[in-house]
Amino acid sequence: MKKTLILTTALCGLAFGASAQEVNLLSWGGAYGNSHLEAYAKPFTAETGIAVNIADADNPATPIKAMVEAGNVTSDVASVEYADAVRLCDEGLLEEIDAAGLTAAEDGTAATDDYIEGGVTDCFVATDVYSMVEVYDDSKFADAKPAGPADFFDLEKFPGKRTMRKGAKFNLEFALMADGVPAAEVYDVLGTPEGVDRAFAKLDSIKNDVIWWEAGAQPPQLLADGEVSMAYAFNGRIFDAAMKDGKPFKIVWDGQIYEMEGWVIPKGAPHMEDALKFIAFSTAPANQARAAEFISYGPPRKSAAAMVGNIEGTEEPMGPHLPTTADNMGNALGSNLDFWVDHDSELNERFNAWLAG
C-alpha cells in the first residue's frame, strides 16, 4: 500500500499543527483518489483546519479488515464498495454512523431522504455511483464498432486481447448478459447452479484471451500500451484517460453494471470525531457534485445531480458522461447487494479455481 501525505498545511496555517487533529483516509488512488483530494480533503482542511492524510489501496476493504482484526487500526475513513461495506458491518468490523449527523440538503431535506435508495446504511454513507463498463480502443476497429456485451465476447468480429477484473463479481453478470440474458433477469439466473455454470461457460469462451487486472489503473494502461483492444473497467478511469490524456477509448454503456461506493469508519478508528466531521462535510450535496466534476461518477444525493457542472478545466458538461444519466441507463444493471453479501465467498472460490484450472 502506497502512503501519500496530502500537503495541507498551507491551507490552514498553524491551526492543525496546534490542534493535532487529522483524518487518515484510505482511498483507491488514481483519478478517483484525486477527486477525493480536490473535492473533499482540500476544502475540508481549509474550512476546519483538520489535516487529511490519504493512503491508497487496490481495494481498501481488504486492509481495513486486516487492520481491525489485528487490533492495529490506522485509518479513520475508507472508501469501499457497497457490498463490502455491508459485509464488513455485519462482521462487526465497522463503526456505526449516525445519519442524523449528515448535512441536510439546501432546502432542508434530511440527508436520508435526499439519498437514492440504499445510500445510507448503518455503517455506510455513499459518495458516488460508478459502473463497470465495456470499453474499446477506437483505433483498433475501423468499420464495425462494439455495441454491447455480446461483442466483448466475439473474438472473431472484434479481435484482440481483453482485460477484465480478477474476480467473480461483475464478470459473471456481464457474461450472462453477453449470453443473451436481459439485465432485469440476470440475478434470477445467477441465483441458480445452472446459471452460474452458464456464466462460467461464457467466460470460458474468451479465457485464453483475457489479461486479468486487479488495480483500477491497469485497464487504461493496457489499452494504451496496445496489449488489449477491449476492456471491462471502471468508467471513471476510462473517462479520465480519454479526457485528460486524449486516448481513443470509447465507452459502451449498454450492459453497464452500476454500484455505489462510499465512506466507512473502521472499528477503533483513532480519530472518530474528526472522521464524522469529514464524512458530514464531504457528503454534502455541493461537495458530491464537485467531486463528479473531476471524475465521471454520479452523485447519490438527489439534490446534487442538478449541481454538477462542467468537466473540471473545460467548458464541456459532465452530465452526459455520468452512469446515472438517463441516456446511459437503457440496459443498465444495478449490482445486487444482497446477492453478493450471500455469495461473494463461494463464487470467488469457484472463480479462483476456474482461473487456475
C-alpha positions, 0 to 999 in steps of 0.5 A: 500500500502506497502512503501519500501525505496530502500537503495541507498545511498551507491551507490552514496555517498553524491551526492543525499543527496546534490542534493535532487533529487529522483524518487518515483516509484510505482511498483507491488512488488514481483519478478517483483518489484525486477527486477525493483530494480536490473535492473533499480533503482540500476544502475540508482542511481549509474550512476546519483546519483538520489535516487529511492524510490519504493512503491508497489501496487496490481495494481498501476493504481488504486492509481495513479488515486486516487492520481491525482484526489485528487490533492495529487500526490506522485509518479513520475513513475508507472508501469501499464498495457497497457490498463490502461495506455491508459485509464488513458491518455485519462482521462487526468490523465497522463503526456505526454512523449516525445519519442524523449527523449528515448535512441536510440538503439546501432546502432542508431535506434530511440527508436520508431522504435526499439519498437514492435508495440504499445510500445510507446504511448503518455503517455506510454513507455513499459518495458516488455511483460508478459502473463497470463498463465495456470499453474499446480502443477506437483505433483498433476497429475501423468499420464495425464498432462494439455495441454491447456485451455480446461483442466483448465476447466475439473474438472473431468480429472484434479481435484482440486481447481483453482485460477484465477484473480478477474476480467473480463479481461483475464478470459473471453478470456481464457474461450472462448478459453477453449470453443473451440474458436481459439485465432485469433477469440476470440475478434470477439466473445467477441465483441458480447452479445452472446459471452460474455454470452458464456464466462460467461457460461464457467466460470460458469462451474468451479465457485464453484471451483475457489479461486479468487486472486487479488495480483500477489503473491497469485497464487504461494502461493496457489499452494504451500500451496496445496489449488489449483492444477491449476492456471491462473497467471502471468508467471513471478511469476510462473517462479520465484517460480519454479526457485528460490524456486524449486516448481513443477509448470509447465507452459502451454503456449498454450492459453497464453494471452500476454500484455505489461506493462510499465512506466507512469508519473502521472499528477503533478508528483513532480519530472518530470525531474528526472522521464524522466531521469529514464524512458530514462535510464531504457528503454534502450535496455541493461537495458530491457534485464537485467531486463528479466534476473531476471524475465521471461518477454520479452523485447519490444525493438527489439534490446534487445531480442538478449541481454538477457542472462542467468537466473540471478545466473545460467548458464541456458538461459532465452530465452526459458522461455520468452512469446515472444519466438517463441516456446511459441507463437503457440496459443498465444493471444495478449490482445486487447487494444482497446477492453478493453479501450471500455469495461473494465467498463461494463464487470467488472460490469457484472463480479462483479455481476456474482461473487456475484450472 
